[in-house]
C-alpha cells in the first residue's frame, strides 16, 4: 500500500464523511459562502450568512438586496467591499445568463466574478459530488509538510495531488487535508502528538525539535 493510500485510509477511519464547514442552504448560498470565505475563517462567514441567507438565498433575491444592502450584512469580514461587488455581479450573470441556475462547468464557474480555481473546485466537490481537489492554505501546507507532494505553487500541489491521491479517496481528500490543517497540523504549532499520520510525516523530525 502506497503512502498516500495509508494516509487517506486513516483519515477515512477517523472521519468517514467529512463535510465543508461553511453553512449553506442551496447551491447559490454555497457559492456565496465560498466567495465570502476568501481570507476569512469559516466561523466568521457562518456568523454573517445566518442572517444574510434569510433574506437573500437566490440570485434574484441577492439582486433585490443590492450591493449597499449586502454590505450591511457582511461588513464585519475582510474585503467586504470587493466581495459585495463580486457577489452582486455574479448574481446578475447567474440570473440573466443562466436563468438563476449556477453553471456546472469549471470554466463557466471561474468566469464568475470572485470565483477562482479553488472556489470552483470547492463548489463542484461539495455541492455536486465531483471528485475535485481544492487547494487552500491548509491543503498546501499539510500536503507539503507530510510529504504527499513537494510543490511550491498552489497549482502544482493540485496537479500533484490529482496524481498521488487514489481515486477512491478523491471525493473527500481535500476536506480531510483542510480539517487536518485546521485542527491538528497547524501552521505555527502543529499538534504532532494528536496526529494520526505522524509516523508517516516527512517533517516530523524537524517539527519535534
N, C-alpha and C positions, 0 to 999 in steps of 0.2 A: 504493500500500500504506500503510495507516494505521500510526501509531507503534507501537501495541500489537502489531500483526501482525509488524512488523520485529523488535521486541524478542524476542518469543517464537520467531520463526524462528531467531534467533541462538542462543537458549538451546537450541533443538532441535538445531541443528548441533553445538553444543558437547557436549551430553549428551542424546541422543535418548530415553532411557528412564530418567529419574530415579526413584529409589526412596526411600521413607521410611527413615531411618537407624536407627530403632528395630528391634531384632531380636525376632522373634516366631515362633511355630511353628504357630499356627492362629488362627482368628477370636477366640477367647476371650483368648488370650495377647496378641494385638494390642491388644484393648480395655484389658486390664490395663496394658500398657506405656504406652498413651496416658494413662491416668489417672495413672500414676506420673510421667509426664513433665511435669506441671504445675509450672512454676517450677523445673525441674530439667533439666540437659542430657541429651541422648540417650545420651551416653557413660556418664554416671553410672547411668542406668536400665539400660543394657545390662549393666553390671557386676553388678548385683544380680539381674537376671532370668535370667542364665545359669544360676544355681543354683536360683532360685525355680521356674522352669518345669520343672525336673527332677522336682519333687515336686508341683507344682500347675499343670497345664496344662488344667484344665477347671473349670467352676463347682463341680462335685461335689467334686473334689479340693481346691479352694480352701476350701470349707466344712469339709472334714475337717481341713485345716491349722489353721483358726481364726484369729481376729484376733490373738491373742498370738503364735501361731506365725508368722503373716505378718510381724509387726513385727520378728521376729528376722532376717528376710531383708532388710527394707527400711529398717532404722533408720539407714542411712548417708546417706539423702537427706532433703531438707527436707519438712516437713509429713507425716512418715511416719505419725503417729498418725491424722490425719484421712483420709489416703489408705487406710490399712489398714481403717478403719471403712467407708469408701465401697466398697472392693473386696469386703468380706465381704457388705455389704448388696446390692450389685448382683449378686453371685454367688447370693444367696438368691432374688432376683427372677428371674434367668435360669434357675435350676434349677427353681424351683417354679411360675413363671408361664409360662415359655416352653419347659419341658422340656429345658433345657440348651442351647438354641439361642439365639443372640443375635438380637434383633429387627432387621429390615431397615428399619423405618420411622423417619424422623428424629425425630418426636415421641416415639415409644417409647424411642428411644435417649437423648434428652435428659431423659427422665423417670427414667433410672437415676441413682443417687447418684454424684456425681463426674464425670458426663458432661455437659459443656456444649455449646454450639453448635459451637465449634471442634473439640472432641473427636469429636463425632458426624460432622462433615464429614470429618475425617481418616480415621475408620473406614470410612465409606461409600466414600470415594475409594480408599484404599489396599487395602482388603480386597475390596470389591465392584465396583470399577471404575466408580463413579458419578462423573460429572464435577463434583463439588462443589469449592468454593474455601474452604479453611480459612484463617482469618486469625490468625496468631500475631504475636509481636513483630517477627519478621523480615519477614513479608509486609506488615505495617502500615508499617514504616519504609521498606522498599525501594519499595513502590508509591507512597507519597507523595514520596519523595526523587527518584526518577527521573521522576516526573510522569505516571504511569499514572492516578493519581487524586489528588484533593485533598479528603481527608476527615479529620475529627478524631475519629471513633469507629470502633471495630472493625467494627460492623455496617455503617456507612457505606462502609468500604473493601470489605467483602464484596459489598454490593449494587452498588457502582460497578464492581468488577472483573467481576462477572457480566455487566455491560452492555458493557464495553470489550474484554474478552478474547474473541477469535474462538473460535467453537465448537470448531474443530479442535484448539485448544491447551488447552482447559479441563481435561482429564483430568490434565495434568501441570503446569498453571500454578502452583499453589501450591507444588509441590515445587521447581520452578525458582527461585521467589522466595525460598523458605526457604534453599536451598543458596547462592544468590547473597548473601543477607544474612548467612549464617553464615560464609562463607569469603572473600567479596570486599567487599561493601558493608556493612562492619561499622559498628556504631553510633558508636564513637568515632574509629576510624582506618580509614576506608574506603580500600581499595586501588584507587584510581581508575586507576592505571597498568595494572592487570590486568583492568579491566572491559571486557567485550566490547560493552557498550552505552553507554559513556561519552560518545560523540558525540551520543547522544540524551538524555542525562541533564539534567533540568531544574535540578539543583542543582550541576552540575559547576563553574560559575564561583565558587560560594560555597565548595565543598569544597576547591578547589585554591588558595585564598588563602593 
